[in-house]
Amino acid sequence: MKSKVFKFVLPAFAFAFAIVASFAFTTAENPTVQGYIQNGSQFSCIQSIDTCVEGPTANCETLSGQPVYKLESTTCSVQLSRP
């Protein structure tokens, strides 16, 4: 009787654990990035309320149509995309 239980329960538990672990340890494919807008030049950036992603989709813009950039050290020159 015990062997029948172990033959069914143990593989089912291992399978369920594998499914739960696969969801727990995956990262988002395109994590959102805080957006910045240029204030006259790429060396003067202002934080935007928009969050965008890096990728090949349509360019991310503010409601007023300004392009949104990613801040890299002291410049904002990499334009972000829509999520």
N, C-alpha and C positions, 0 to 999 in steps of 0.2 A: 504494500500500500504506500509506504513512504517513497519508494523508488518511482512510482507513478506520479506522485505529487511533485517530486524533484524534477522529473523529466518534463513536466509541463510548466511549473512555476518558475524554476530557475531560468530557463531560456526566455520566458515572457518578461521576467524582471530585468534581465540583461538587455533585452530589446527596448523596453520602456526607458531604462536608464540611458541608453545610447541616444534615443530620440530627445530626451530632456537635455542631455549634455550638448547635443549639437546646436540647440537653440540658445543655450546659456553662453556658449563660447564663440559665437559668431559676431563679427563687427558689422556696422552699417557700411554699405558699399560706397555711398557718397555722404560722409558726415557734413553737417552744415557748418559754415564758417561765418564768423562775424564780418559783416561788410563795412567798408569805409568808402567815403567819397573824397575826391581830390578837391582841395581848397586852393585853386589857382595853379598848383603844380603837383607832380607826383611825390614831392618831398614834404608836402603839407597836407595831411589827411585828417578828416573828421569822421568820428565813428557814426555809422548809420544805424537806423533801427532795423534795417533789413538783414536777414540771414540768407545766404545763398550757398551753392556748392561749387566745387571745382569740377569742370567737365565740359563736354562738347555740346551741351544743349543751348537753348536760346540765352542770350546775354541777360544778366540780372540788372534791373534798373530800379531806381526809386520811383515813387509816384509822380514826381516832377520830371522824370525822364533822364536823370543823371545816372551814368554807369556806376556800378558798385564794384569795388576792388578789394583784394585781399591785402592785409598789411603784412609786409615782410621786412623785418627789422625796422627801418625808418622810412621806407617808401611804400607806396601803394600803386603798383604797376601791373599786377596780374588781375585781369578782369574776371569776375565770377559769373556763374551761370545760374539759371533758374533751377530750383529743386524739382 
